[in-house]
Amino acid sequence: MSNAPVHEIDPKAFWRDPYPDLARMRAEAPIAYVPQLGATLITRRDDIFVNEKKIEVFSSHQPEGLMTILMGENMMRKDGAPHVAERRAIFPTVSPKTVKQVWKDQFAAGAARALDRLHGRDTADLVKDYAMEVSAEALKSMTGLINMDWREMDRVSQGMIDGCANYAGDPAIEAHCHDCTASIDRHITERLPELRKAPDQSLISVQIEAGLPEAQMRANVKLAISGGQNEPRDAIAGAAWAMLAHPEWLEAVRAGDVSWLQVFEEYARWISPIGMSPRRIAQRHEVGGVTLEPEDRLFFMFGSGNRDESVFARPDVFDPTQDISAAISFGAGPHFCAGAWASRCLIAEVALPMLFERFPKIALADEAPFGGWAFRGPLNVPVRLN
């Protein structure tokens, strides 16, 4: 185990709001061991930015990690040449060109259907009644799982997210996760004959065409679902909440002084939907006066780095005009989020502008509670639509 100073947390309080603890760690022990998480946390932005690239020490290969055990060894749990080869295989699905020419229209169609369902209603929850469906429909298109209901897409994604964050080893959470991965496998099996006969640019199809083994293809689809549903869902609903809670920025967008892309990028810095990324220490290493030992578990805390007082002028404030070029919302190293272009398109070019255009008088109806530290977002966002 590392000799990092120990920082104790209340897990429930940390889930409700991790930022006070993270601020104390940045100030007092920027590399700290948290016994309640069984991991050493790196909390400062520059330490994360530099060390995430050192894959010979901070390895993504985690054969005993929860994600590998529950979902199979996907490309996120590989380093070096194997990781690069699989990123290259999926690139035809997630490239900026494909997002613009293929997926954007499908994203807009999905958002329009969700908005049509809200027509005539006085109130709604932007998480369950809008963002959840928009994100899931986009993910159905991109994965190729058009045979899966959007509600099931959200369920299986949440189940895998919960399973991968189940560091306490709750058997009920693990069993639910296995049920969710089994559902994904059934839906993939159902789609395979059609996609083999008529290939397209979906994630299933491009991996088959690239010659990846079926087990690897299935693991990468599960990875895409675990990271491609909850985070966009939470960012859509969360960024909409941020604009309604800060009406001056909504007016700035409507006046053309601020773009929806600035809104999304700042929200992703301020309330990082992906709050951390785990690593396995592959060899003894010293960093910041702390000695890390082989097989230690370490978390790069993106959500903390994105609020680093030494990097950002107003770290705890939502301000779409501030300089956030140093943000690490999508990662900082070779595992930079492959879905970044799709997320920017879905959220900044489709979901947010369409929502506020359809309901120009939308307003918050109540408080919006947030939760999570590994993955963070609003639990619900109650609004009045008219």
Phi and psi in degrees as a GROMACS rama.xvg file:
@    title "Ramachandran Plot"
@    xaxis  label "Phi"
@    yaxis  label "Psi"
@TYPE xy
-65.2917  160.256  SER-2
-98.1145  25.7383  ASN-3
-63.5347  148.04  ALA-4
-59.3339  149.1  PRO-5
-91.2439  133.409  VAL-6
-122.84  115.354  HIS-7
-85.4015  142.212  GLU-8
-128.897  159.276  ILE-9
-93.1255  108.998  ASP-10
-54.3782  -38.9764  PRO-11
-67.9649  -42.4794  LYS-12
-66.6566  -36.9807  ALA-13
-64.9286  -37.3513  PHE-14
-67.2157  -40.6186  TRP-15
-68.0025  -41.2775  ARG-16
-158.653  98.2736  ASP-17
-80.497  -12.6743  PRO-18
-65.4225  -37.3497  TYR-19
-61.1471  -44.4432  PRO-20
-63.7752  -43.4194  ASP-21
-63.7307  -38.1426  LEU-22
-63.3132  -41.0103  ALA-23
-65.2053  -40.3787  ARG-24
-63.6619  -44.5675  MET-25
-57.9783  -38.3249  ARG-26
-79.1686  -39.7997  ALA-27
-107.557  -35.7073  GLU-28
-151.923  78.2834  ALA-29
-63.0031  -19.6933  PRO-30
-121.328  107.215  ILE-31
-134.488  147.271  ALA-32
-92.862  127.555  TYR-33
-111.332  103.342  VAL-34
-61.0506  -32.2687  PRO-35
-66.3377  -20.3544  GLN-36
-106.6  -10.4535  LEU-37
63.5687  34.001  GLY-38
-150.441  155.758  ALA-39
-92.2443  132.235  THR-40
-108.043  131.972  LEU-41
-102.605  122.708  ILE-42
-115.548  -15.1374  THR-43
-91.0787  142.696  ARG-44
-58.4034  -49.2067  ARG-45
-67.5004  -34.7491  ASP-46
-63.81  -40.411  ASP-47
-65.8567  -47.3791  ILE-48
-59.0115  -41.76  PHE-49
-75.7274  -46.8186  VAL-50
-80.5711  -23.8656  ASN-51
-62.0872  -24.7242  GLU-52
-80.3473  -13.2066  LYS-53
-87.2614  74.0587  LYS-54
-69.4829  -18.0628  ILE-55
-70.3228  -20.6049  GLU-56
-106.051  -53.6808  VAL-57
-95.4444  84.9323  PHE-58
-87.3232  138.8  SER-59
-84.0517  -15.3786  SER-60
-72.8913  109.043  HIS-61
-133.241  77.8431  GLN-62
-60.2068  -24.7312  PRO-63
-101.062  6.00484  GLU-64
-73.6839  156.666  GLY-65
-60.934  -42.0183  LEU-66
-61.8348  -43.6862  MET-67
-65.3159  -44.2473  THR-68
-63.7625  -41.5812  ILE-69
-87.732  -30.8801  LEU-70
-119.051  -9.00869  MET-71
94.6054  163.691  GLY-72
-81.7398  92.3738  GLU-73
-84.7028  178.035  ASN-74
-67.3383  -21.2813  MET-75
-69.2914  -18.1767  MET-76
-105.062  29.2769  ARG-77
-131.238  156.296  LYS-78
-125.756  167.856  ASP-79
61.2372  -142.262  GLY-80
-59.1767  -42.9685  ALA-81
-60.1823  -39.9069  PRO-82
-65.5728  -45.6299  HIS-83
-61.2617  -41.3674  VAL-84
-62.505  -40.3956  ALA-85
-75.751  -32.9271  GLU-86
-62.5687  -39.5246  ARG-87
-64.2089  -36.6114  ARG-88
-66.5836  -35.8898  ALA-89
-90.472  -6.74821  ILE-90
-56.9271  -37.223  PHE-91
-57.8412  -23.234  PRO-92
-80.8916  -39.3979  THR-93
-107.409  4.83737  VAL-94
-64.7638  152.194  SER-95
-54.8014  -37.5796  PRO-96
-64.3291  -45.9843  LYS-97
-65.3484  -41.5823  THR-98
-57.704  -45.1985  VAL-99
-71.1001  -43.4152  LYS-100
-89.5528  -23.7826  GLN-101
-115.069  -53.1834  VAL-102
-83.3444  -31.6309  TRP-103
-57.3116  -45.0721  LYS-104
-62.4931  -37.8581  ASP-105
-70.6367  -36.1299  GLN-106
-59.221  -46.4513  PHE-107
-64.6503  -38.445  ALA-108
-64.1799  -41.1122  ALA-109
-65.3726  -41.1216  GLY-110
-65.3378  -38.7999  ALA-111
-63.8441  -39.6012  ALA-112
-63.8807  -42.1931  ARG-113
-64.7603  -40.3225  ALA-114
-68.2521  -36.4712  LEU-115
-60.8361  -36.1386  ASP-116
-68.8676  -21.3209  ARG-117
-87.2343  -10.009  LEU-118
-60.3893  131.42  HIS-119
88.1173  -6.67667  GLY-120
-88.933  150.508  ARG-121
-91.1826  -33.769  ASP-122
-132.365  161.837  THR-123
-161.996  162.999  ALA-124
-107.987  114.607  ASP-125
-64.7667  -20.4314  LEU-126
-73.5124  -59.9636  VAL-127
-80.5629  -29.7237  LYS-128
-97.2681  -7.37844  ASP-129
-140.318  -66.7192  TYR-130
-60.3323  -39.5877  ALA-131
-59.7555  -46.5267  MET-132
-70.0118  -44.4289  GLU-133
-60.6376  -45.8653  VAL-134
-64.752  -43.906  SER-135
-66.951  -40.3514  ALA-136
-64.762  -37.9134  GLU-137
-63.8972  -41.1352  ALA-138
-69.9848  -35.6994  LEU-139
-57.4261  -46.5896  LYS-140
-62.0688  -49.4862  SER-141
-70.3336  -35.6031  MET-142
-77.762  -28.7399  THR-143
98.7431  0.928049  GLY-144
-89.2856  57.7142  LEU-145
-72.2238  -8.2387  ILE-146
-86.7793  -1.15842  ASN-147
-100.151  131.349  MET-148
-63.4131  145.051  ASP-149
-62.279  -30.053  TRP-150
-68.1218  -37.1676  ARG-151
-69.3401  -36.4413  GLU-152
-58.9225  -43.7132  MET-153
-66.905  -40.0029  ASP-154
-62.9315  -47.4616  ARG-155
-70.1002  -33.3768  VAL-156
-64.1044  -48.008  SER-157
-62.8822  -38.3664  GLN-158
-62.7583  -39.1452  GLY-159
-72.4094  -39.236  MET-160
-58.8412  -47.4832  ILE-161
-61.6502  -40.3258  ASP-162
-64.7744  -41.3719  GLY-163
-72.5229  -18.4154  CYS-164
-102.918  12.1925  ALA-165
-84.8062  58.974  ASN-166
-69.4654  -17.2852  TYR-167
-82.0937  -9.51166  ALA-168
73.3762  34.9915  GLY-169
-66.9987  117.566  ASP-170
-64.1117  -30.3368  PRO-171
-67.8222  -39.644  ALA-172
-65.9306  -41.0316  ILE-173
-63.6729  -43.5736  GLU-174
-63.4308  -40.8527  ALA-175
-63.8696  -39.6379  HIS-176
-61.4568  -43.3225  CYS-177
-61.9857  -37.4288  HIS-178
-63.0008  -38.3367  ASP-179
-69.9588  -43.0083  CYS-180
-66.216  -32.9437  THR-181
-65.1811  -38.2429  ALA-182
-63.1617  -42.6638  SER-183
-61.2562  -45.1687  ILE-184
-60.5451  -40.31  ASP-185
-62.7138  -42.5319  ARG-186
-69.0749  -35.8784  HIS-187
-63.9036  -47.4388  ILE-188
-56.9251  -38.8271  THR-189
-65.8911  -33.015  GLU-190
-86.8029  -20.1772  ARG-191
-57.1477  -46.7761  LEU-192
-57.5222  -43.0961  PRO-193
-66.171  -42.2792  GLU-194
-72.7812  -28.0948  LEU-195
-71.0358  -32.9942  ARG-196
-77.8618  -38.778  LYS-197
-132.381  82.8153  ALA-198
-61.279  148.369  PRO-199
-137.612  -160.312  ASP-200
-100.142  16.6034  GLN-201
-73.2584  162.851  SER-202
-63.3142  -40.3122  LEU-203
-61.1072  -48.0574  ILE-204
-65.7693  -46.8624  SER-205
-66.702  -30.0168  VAL-206
-72.4749  -37.3139  GLN-207
-62.1996  -47.0123  ILE-208
-63.3304  -31.1794  GLU-209
-79.1168  -6.83069  ALA-210
84.0759  16.9614  GLY-211
-68.201  143.397  LEU-212
-58.4534  148.414  PRO-213
-59.8667  -38.6227  GLU-214
-61.7983  -37.5169  ALA-215
-69.9677  -40.7101  GLN-216
-58.4911  -45.1515  MET-217
-64.0025  -41.3124  ARG-218
-63.4208  -39.3594  ALA-219
-72.1274  -31.5949  ASN-220
-65.7003  -42.0467  VAL-221
-62.8418  -39.2839  LYS-222
-59.6206  -46.4598  LEU-223
-61.2423  -38.6658  ALA-224
-70.0121  -40.7203  ILE-225
-65.7124  -31.6957  SER-226
-104.372  -10.2301  GLY-227
-106.019  0.801156  GLY-228
-110.878  -59.2462  GLN-229
-62.7821  -44.6892  ASN-230
-66.2497  -49.405  GLU-231
-62.6179  -40.0318  PRO-232
-55.8217  -50.0043  ARG-233
-68.1705  -34.0616  ASP-234
-72.281  -36.8944  ALA-235
-63.0585  -54.1685  ILE-236
-67.2274  -39.4817  ALA-237
-68.7646  -42.3046  GLY-238
-67.8338  -35.9906  ALA-239
-62.9601  -43.1751  ALA-240
-60.3022  -43.6331  TRP-241
-59.4018  -38.7905  ALA-242
-70.4144  -38.8598  MET-243
-71.4053  -30.5546  LEU-244
-81.1151  -15.6704  ALA-245
-129.627  71.7275  HIS-246
-59.2643  -21.3283  PRO-247
-64.2472  -32.6427  GLU-248
-77.3422  -31.9046  TRP-249
-63.6674  -41.6321  LEU-250
-64.0522  -36.8078  GLU-251
-65.2177  -37.6113  ALA-252
-65.4793  -46.2293  VAL-253
-64.6868  -27.3873  ARG-254
-84.0057  -7.26573  ALA-255
85.0044  9.91917  GLY-256
-86.7529  -20.408  ASP-257
-134.022  141.622  VAL-258
-95.4646  159.088  SER-259
-65.1604  -29.0701  TRP-260
-65.5491  -40.9443  LEU-261
-60.6889  -40.8575  GLN-262
-60.2806  -49.7094  VAL-263
-63.6889  -46.5411  PHE-264
-62.7696  -39.4059  GLU-265
-70.146  -39.6658  GLU-266
-61.3749  -43.4643  TYR-267
-64.806  -25.7236  ALA-268
-77.137  -47.9338  ARG-269
-68.5892  -47.3835  TRP-270
-122.263  81.1943  ILE-271
-63.005  111.286  SER-272
-58.256  -35.1668  PRO-273
-103.132  102.677  ILE-274
-85.2155  -20.8387  GLY-275
-158.394  163.244  MET-276
-137.423  127.375  SER-277
-84.2722  152.452  PRO-278
-139.863  155.846  ARG-279
-106.56  131.7  ARG-280
-76.2163  117.781  ILE-281
-88.9804  -23.7784  ALA-282
-153.183  156.34  GLN-283
-57.3562  135.809  ARG-284
-155.606  142.634  HIS-285
-111.275  132.789  GLU-286
-146.443  129.632  VAL-287
57.2801  33.3922  GLY-288
80.5354  2.11534  GLY-289
-108.647  132.991  VAL-290
-97.6023  121.089  THR-291
-97.7686  137.562  LEU-292
-105.241  151.243  GLU-293
-52.9874  137.937  PRO-294
76.9237  2.97702  GLU-295
-60.6533  148.253  ASP-296
-95.3222  132.993  ARG-297
-132.915  142.019  LEU-298
-116.149  124.306  PHE-299
-82.0796  115.965  PHE-300
-92.8245  85.5926  MET-301
-58.2353  -40.5829  PHE-302
-62.1151  -31.2808  GLY-303
-76.6128  -46.5281  SER-304
-57.562  -33.7137  GLY-305
-73.994  -7.30163  ASN-306
-119.459  24.0311  ARG-307
-69.2345  119.615  ASP-308
-64.0638  -23.8504  GLU-309
-82.762  -6.04245  SER-310
-115.773  -41.9029  VAL-311
-108.577  139.303  PHE-312
-66.0674  -40.4614  ALA-313
-131.43  70.0828  ARG-314
-62.545  -32.5256  PRO-315
-98.4227  8.56754  ASP-316
-114.989  138.377  VAL-317
-81.899  109.063  PHE-318
-144.546  96.7314  ASP-319
-63.8013  -9.54151  PRO-320
-95.8553  -7.98527  THR-321
-78.2217  159.334  GLN-322
-74.294  113.077  ASP-323
-122.119  28.5733  ILE-324
-61.49  -20.9453  SER-325
-88.6913  1.32487  ALA-326
-61.6188  146.871  ALA-327
-120.337  38.5477  ILE-328
-62.0399  -31.0801  SER-329
-104.834  12.0546  PHE-330
100.02  177.231  GLY-331
-135.462  -7.98328  ALA-332
-124.686  -151.18  GLY-333
-63.7575  -16.4521  PRO-334
-97.2506  22.5683  HIS-335
-48.9858  134.816  PHE-336
-53.324  120.021  CYS-337
-68.0748  -21.5436  ALA-338
-92.7153  14.1049  GLY-339
-60.109  -43.5788  ALA-340
-65.443  -40.6592  TRP-341
-65.1401  -40.2129  ALA-342
-62.9794  -45.5433  SER-343
-60.423  -41.6364  ARG-344
-67.2121  -51.3323  CYS-345
-58.6051  -45.9129  LEU-346
-84.9286  -50.8123  ILE-347
-84.2157  -27.4529  ALA-348
-101.658  -17.6086  GLU-349
-123.764  -68.8018  VAL-350
-64.1848  -46.3694  ALA-351
-71.2274  -53.5162  LEU-352
-60.9582  -36.676  PRO-353
-67.4646  -38.3688  MET-354
-62.1537  -48.6323  LEU-355
-76.8155  -22.5364  PHE-356
-73.9273  -40.496  GLU-357
-71.5076  -35.8159  ARG-358
-125.905  76.8616  PHE-359
-65.5133  -18.6595  PRO-360
-103.943  15.0856  LYS-361
-57.3096  141.722  ILE-362
-149.59  154.458  ALA-363
-65.8608  139.118  LEU-364
-103.372  -16.6964  ALA-365
-167.99  -178.887  ASP-366
-66.7006  152.907  GLU-367
-116.119  104.484  ALA-368
-74.6462  144.414  PRO-369
-115.498  158.086  PHE-370
-155.005  156.188  GLY-371
107.601  154.554  GLY-372
-131.443  -38.4212  TRP-373
-73.6878  -41.053  ALA-374
-133.164  127.307  PHE-375
-128.459  139.53  ARG-376
-172.966  175.255  GLY-377
-73.877  140.526  PRO-378
-77.9747  -34.9494  LEU-379
-158.854  153.866  ASN-380
-131.524  89.3681  VAL-381
-74.9149  130.195  PRO-382
-134.945  155.751  VAL-383
-97.268  127.986  ARG-384
-84.155  -28.2692  LEU-385
